[in-house]
Amino acid sequence: MLKLKNITRILTLLLIAIFIISGCSDDTSPVLSEEKLTDDAALKQLIEEDEAYQSFEPAYNEEETMLIVAPKIDATIYPVRVGQRMRLTDVDIAKVIEGDTAFVSVTKYFSGRLFIAASYDEFVRGDSIVIDTLIEKNFETKITRNFKFLKIADTEYAKKNWKLVAISLPEGGTITDGMLSDNIKITRLTITLGTGEEFVVENPNEFYLTRGTKEQIPLLGRFESALLTAEVTSAYEEDDFVTLTYGARKGGLNRSKQRFELISSEFDGAVYHKIYQASYRTHQFPGYFHAIINAIPDQVVTDDSTPVEEHSWGVPYRVN
């Protein structure tokens, strides 16, 4: 009787072992199928896995009002804090392969909501309670960014055949009937690092930063500062609402926002050419981040009925 129990126990253990081995075998099969992708699917996955690319949306989607703003004397409303919440609605991916090089363009469409925490009455800086209204304005934007890949192998696993070698800067803004608003535009950006190194950008989608061992993405140390000089053309005379959002980790942690200072403005008979500056300081967390520049006309945040117009550029950077 004892021997029978032992035999039963052994058979039970064997069945459990077979079940575990079978389960492990099933778990590995999806991995193999994921590697056997088409070129399109492989390139899309490699883009989505890139840390520099991933760091854009946590900064672009501010989720809530963030910025304390000085009031405008001639404003209908007096903004205290401003922020935007962005929700991804669609993605378009276009690919061109020339020899061993693949060029991929990714356009993301967002449904946005601009939040303006404001007062209808003027207030003195330092007032403990000044917010008496929250204005919400809906808008739609699109952001475009380009990628370059190099074919490094020719295996049955497409994902192993391609290497991401360069990434452009993102650019976009509000859209109406599929077209970007042109009443306000960022036309040139100069990034000056603490080392004196400069990056000058005039067309974000054609300005590529290499990835990999010879990476060109701006590198900053912890608690190091960088200066941004943004040149903007605007249809409006007033000081535009140009802001910088940066430092956002996954989930939006440690996200900061500040306003650019207007340095100069000249009218050429058609539009105003303005120069803005802002400096920002990195925090103690290492990794990849984005600095997002949003240019918005003044009346968008100081008048409760003016629709949103926005032009946005982004700059990836890495903190050691």
C-alpha positions as CSV (number, residue, x, y, z in Angstrom):
1,M,0.0,0.0,0.0
2,L,2.9,2.3,0.8
3,K,4.6,1.6,-2.5
4,L,1.4,2.4,-4.3
5,K,1.3,5.8,-2.7
6,N,4.9,6.4,-3.7
7,I,4.1,5.5,-7.3
8,T,1.1,7.8,-7.3
9,R,3.2,10.6,-5.9
10,I,5.9,10.1,-8.6
11,L,3.3,10.1,-11.4
12,T,1.8,13.3,-10.0
13,L,5.2,15.0,-9.9
14,L,5.9,13.9,-13.5
15,L,2.7,15.3,-14.7
16,I,3.4,18.6,-12.9
17,A,6.9,18.7,-14.5
18,I,5.5,18.1,-18.0
19,F,2.9,20.9,-17.5
20,I,5.6,23.3,-16.4
21,I,7.9,22.4,-19.3
22,S,5.0,22.8,-21.7
23,G,4.1,26.1,-20.2
24,C,7.6,27.4,-20.6
25,S,7.6,26.3,-24.2
26,D,4.4,28.2,-24.8
27,D,5.9,31.4,-23.2
28,T,8.8,31.4,-25.5
29,S,6.9,31.0,-28.7
30,P,5.4,34.6,-28.8
31,V,9.0,36.0,-28.5
32,L,10.0,34.2,-31.6
33,S,6.9,35.4,-33.5
34,E,7.6,39.0,-32.4
35,E,11.1,38.9,-33.8
36,K,9.8,37.6,-37.2
37,L,8.3,41.0,-38.1
38,T,7.9,42.8,-41.3
39,D,10.3,45.7,-41.9
40,D,7.5,48.2,-41.2
41,A,6.6,46.6,-37.9
42,A,10.3,46.2,-36.9
43,L,11.1,49.9,-37.6
44,K,7.9,51.0,-35.6
45,Q,9.0,48.9,-32.6
46,L,12.6,50.3,-32.7
47,I,11.2,53.8,-32.7
48,E,8.8,53.2,-29.8
49,E,11.6,51.6,-27.8
50,D,14.0,54.5,-28.2
51,E,14.5,56.4,-24.8
52,A,15.0,59.8,-26.4
53,Y,11.8,59.4,-28.4
54,Q,9.8,58.2,-25.3
55,S,10.8,61.3,-23.4
56,F,8.8,63.7,-25.6
57,E,5.2,63.1,-24.5
58,P,5.8,63.4,-20.7
59,A,6.9,67.0,-21.3
60,Y,4.4,67.8,-24.1
61,N,1.4,66.5,-22.1
62,E,1.5,68.8,-19.0
63,E,-1.7,67.3,-17.6
64,E,-2.5,70.4,-15.5
65,T,-2.0,74.1,-15.0
66,M,1.6,74.8,-14.1
67,L,3.0,78.2,-14.6
68,I,2.7,81.4,-12.5
69,V,2.3,84.3,-14.9
70,A,2.5,88.0,-14.2
71,P,-0.8,89.7,-15.1
72,K,-1.4,91.9,-18.1
73,I,-2.8,95.4,-17.5
74,D,-4.9,95.4,-20.7
75,A,-6.1,91.8,-20.3
76,T,-9.7,90.6,-20.2
77,I,-8.5,87.9,-17.8
78,Y,-5.4,87.7,-15.7
79,P,-3.7,84.3,-16.0
80,V,-2.1,82.9,-12.9
81,R,-1.3,79.3,-14.0
82,V,-1.4,77.8,-17.5
83,G,-1.0,74.2,-18.7
84,Q,-2.1,71.9,-21.5
85,R,-3.4,68.3,-21.4
86,M,-2.7,66.3,-24.6
87,R,-4.3,63.0,-25.6
88,L,-2.9,61.0,-28.5
89,T,-5.7,60.3,-31.1
90,D,-3.9,59.0,-34.2
91,V,-0.4,58.1,-35.6
92,D,0.7,58.2,-39.3
93,I,3.9,56.4,-40.3
94,A,5.5,56.9,-43.7
95,K,8.6,54.9,-44.8
96,V,11.1,55.2,-47.7
97,I,14.0,52.7,-48.1
98,E,16.9,53.8,-50.3
99,G,19.5,51.0,-50.4
100,D,20.6,50.2,-46.9
101,T,19.0,53.3,-45.4
102,A,15.4,53.7,-44.2
103,F,13.8,57.1,-43.7
104,V,10.7,57.0,-41.4
105,S,8.4,59.9,-40.7
106,V,6.1,59.7,-37.7
107,T,3.2,62.2,-37.3
108,K,1.2,62.1,-34.1
109,Y,-2.2,63.8,-33.7
110,F,-3.3,65.1,-30.3
111,S,-6.5,66.3,-28.9
112,G,-5.5,69.1,-26.5
113,R,-7.1,71.1,-23.8
114,L,-5.6,74.4,-22.6
115,F,-6.2,75.2,-18.9
116,I,-6.0,78.8,-17.8
117,A,-6.4,79.3,-14.0
118,A,-7.1,83.1,-13.9
119,S,-8.7,86.0,-12.2
120,Y,-11.1,88.5,-13.8
121,D,-9.7,91.2,-11.5
122,E,-6.2,92.5,-11.3
123,F,-4.2,91.2,-8.4
124,V,-0.9,92.1,-6.7
125,R,1.8,89.5,-6.8
126,G,1.9,87.7,-3.5
127,D,-1.9,87.6,-3.0
128,S,-2.8,84.4,-1.3
129,I,-6.0,83.7,-3.3
130,V,-6.3,85.2,-6.7
131,I,-7.8,82.4,-8.9
132,D,-11.5,82.8,-9.4
133,T,-12.0,81.0,-12.7
134,L,-10.7,78.2,-14.8
135,I,-10.9,78.6,-18.5
136,E,-10.7,75.5,-20.7
137,K,-10.1,75.7,-24.5
138,N,-10.0,72.7,-26.8
139,F,-7.7,72.4,-29.7
140,E,-6.1,69.9,-32.1
141,T,-2.4,69.5,-32.8
142,K,0.0,67.4,-34.8
143,I,3.7,66.7,-34.1
144,T,6.0,65.4,-36.8
145,R,9.4,63.8,-36.4
146,N,11.8,61.9,-38.7
147,F,14.1,58.9,-38.1
148,K,17.0,57.4,-40.1
149,F,17.9,53.7,-39.9
150,L,20.8,51.7,-41.3
151,K,20.5,48.1,-42.4
152,I,23.2,46.2,-40.5
153,A,22.2,42.5,-41.3
154,D,20.0,40.4,-43.5
155,T,18.4,37.8,-41.2
156,E,14.9,36.4,-40.9
157,Y,14.4,38.6,-37.9
158,A,13.7,42.1,-39.3
159,K,14.2,43.8,-35.9
160,K,17.8,42.7,-35.8
161,N,18.5,43.9,-39.3
162,W,17.9,47.6,-38.6
163,K,19.7,50.1,-36.4
164,L,18.4,53.6,-35.5
165,V,21.2,56.0,-36.3
166,A,19.7,59.5,-36.2
167,I,16.6,61.2,-34.9
168,S,15.2,64.6,-35.9
169,L,13.7,67.2,-33.6
170,P,9.9,67.3,-33.3
171,E,7.8,70.1,-34.7
172,G,4.1,70.8,-34.8
173,G,1.2,73.0,-33.7
174,T,-2.5,73.6,-33.8
175,I,-4.2,72.5,-37.0
176,T,-7.4,73.7,-38.7
177,D,-8.7,71.7,-41.7
178,G,-5.4,69.7,-41.6
179,M,-3.2,72.8,-41.9
180,L,-0.9,74.3,-39.3
181,S,-1.7,77.7,-38.0
182,D,0.8,80.3,-39.3
183,N,0.0,83.4,-37.2
184,I,2.9,82.5,-34.8
185,K,6.0,80.5,-35.7
186,I,9.2,79.5,-34.1
187,T,11.8,80.1,-36.9
188,R,15.2,79.5,-35.3
189,L,16.5,78.1,-32.0
190,T,19.9,78.3,-30.5
191,I,20.8,76.0,-27.7
192,T,23.9,77.0,-25.7
193,L,25.3,74.5,-23.3
194,G,27.4,75.4,-20.2
195,T,30.5,74.2,-22.1
196,G,29.9,76.8,-24.7
197,E,28.8,74.2,-27.3
198,E,26.0,75.5,-29.5
199,F,23.3,73.9,-31.6
200,V,21.5,76.1,-34.1
201,V,18.2,74.8,-35.5
202,E,16.2,76.3,-38.4
203,N,14.2,73.3,-39.5
204,P,13.5,70.8,-36.7
205,N,12.5,67.9,-39.0
206,E,15.7,68.2,-41.0
207,F,18.0,68.7,-38.0
208,Y,19.2,65.2,-37.1
209,L,21.0,64.1,-33.9
210,T,22.9,60.9,-34.2
211,R,22.2,58.0,-31.9
212,G,24.5,55.2,-30.7
213,T,28.2,55.4,-29.8
214,K,28.8,58.8,-31.3
215,E,25.6,60.4,-30.0
216,Q,25.0,64.0,-30.7
217,I,22.0,64.6,-28.4
218,P,22.9,67.5,-26.1
219,L,24.6,66.2,-22.9
220,L,24.3,68.0,-19.6
221,G,25.5,67.2,-16.1
222,R,23.2,67.2,-13.1
223,F,22.2,70.7,-12.0
224,E,23.8,72.1,-15.2
225,S,22.2,75.0,-17.1
226,A,21.5,75.5,-20.8
227,L,20.4,78.7,-22.5
228,L,17.7,78.7,-25.2
229,T,17.3,81.6,-27.7
230,A,14.1,81.3,-29.7
231,E,13.4,83.5,-32.7
232,V,9.6,83.9,-33.4
233,T,7.6,85.5,-36.1
234,S,4.2,86.7,-34.9
235,A,1.2,88.4,-36.5
236,Y,0.6,90.1,-33.2
237,E,2.3,93.1,-31.5
238,E,1.9,92.0,-27.9
239,D,4.5,89.9,-26.1
240,D,3.6,86.3,-27.0
241,F,3.2,83.6,-24.4
242,V,6.3,81.5,-25.1
243,T,7.1,78.8,-22.6
244,L,9.6,76.0,-21.9
245,T,8.6,72.7,-20.4
246,Y,11.4,70.4,-19.4
247,G,12.7,67.7,-17.0
248,A,9.7,65.4,-17.2
249,R,10.4,61.8,-16.3
250,K,8.1,58.9,-17.0
251,G,4.6,59.7,-15.7
252,G,5.4,63.4,-15.7
253,L,7.4,63.4,-12.5
254,N,9.8,66.4,-12.0
255,R,8.2,68.3,-14.9
256,S,9.0,72.1,-14.7
257,K,7.7,75.0,-16.8
258,Q,8.8,78.6,-17.2
259,R,8.2,81.5,-19.5
260,F,10.6,82.9,-22.0
261,E,11.7,86.6,-21.7
262,L,11.1,88.9,-24.7
263,I,14.5,90.3,-25.7
264,S,13.5,92.3,-28.8
265,S,10.7,92.9,-31.3
266,E,10.8,94.4,-34.8
267,F,8.0,94.9,-37.3
268,D,8.8,94.5,-41.0
269,G,5.4,95.8,-42.2
270,A,3.8,92.4,-42.2
271,V,4.9,90.4,-39.1
272,Y,6.8,91.0,-35.9
273,H,10.2,89.4,-35.6
274,K,10.8,88.6,-31.9
275,I,13.7,87.1,-29.9
276,Y,13.0,85.3,-26.7
277,Q,15.4,83.7,-24.1
278,A,15.1,81.2,-21.3
279,S,17.6,79.2,-19.3
280,Y,16.8,76.0,-17.6
281,R,18.7,73.8,-15.1
282,T,18.7,70.0,-15.0
283,H,17.7,68.1,-11.9
284,Q,19.5,65.2,-10.2
285,F,18.0,62.4,-12.2
286,P,20.0,60.9,-15.1
287,G,18.4,59.8,-18.4
288,Y,16.8,61.2,-21.5
289,F,14.5,64.2,-21.5
290,H,12.9,66.8,-23.8
291,A,12.7,70.6,-23.6
292,I,9.5,71.7,-25.3
293,I,9.0,75.2,-26.6
294,N,5.4,76.3,-27.0
295,A,4.7,79.7,-28.6
296,I,1.1,81.0,-28.1
297,P,-0.2,84.5,-28.9
298,D,-0.9,86.6,-25.8
299,Q,-4.6,86.9,-26.4
300,V,-5.1,83.2,-26.2
301,V,-4.3,83.3,-22.4
302,T,-5.6,86.8,-21.6
303,D,-9.0,86.6,-23.4
304,D,-11.4,83.9,-22.5
305,S,-12.9,83.6,-26.0
306,T,-9.9,83.6,-28.3
307,P,-9.2,80.2,-29.8
308,V,-5.9,78.4,-29.3
309,E,-3.0,78.9,-31.7
310,E,0.3,77.2,-30.9
311,H,3.6,76.3,-32.5
312,S,5.8,73.8,-30.8
313,W,9.4,72.6,-31.1
314,G,11.2,70.0,-29.0
315,V,14.8,69.3,-28.1
316,P,16.0,66.0,-26.6
317,Y,18.8,66.1,-24.1
318,R,20.5,63.7,-21.8
319,V,21.5,64.1,-18.2
320,N,24.5,62.1,-17.0
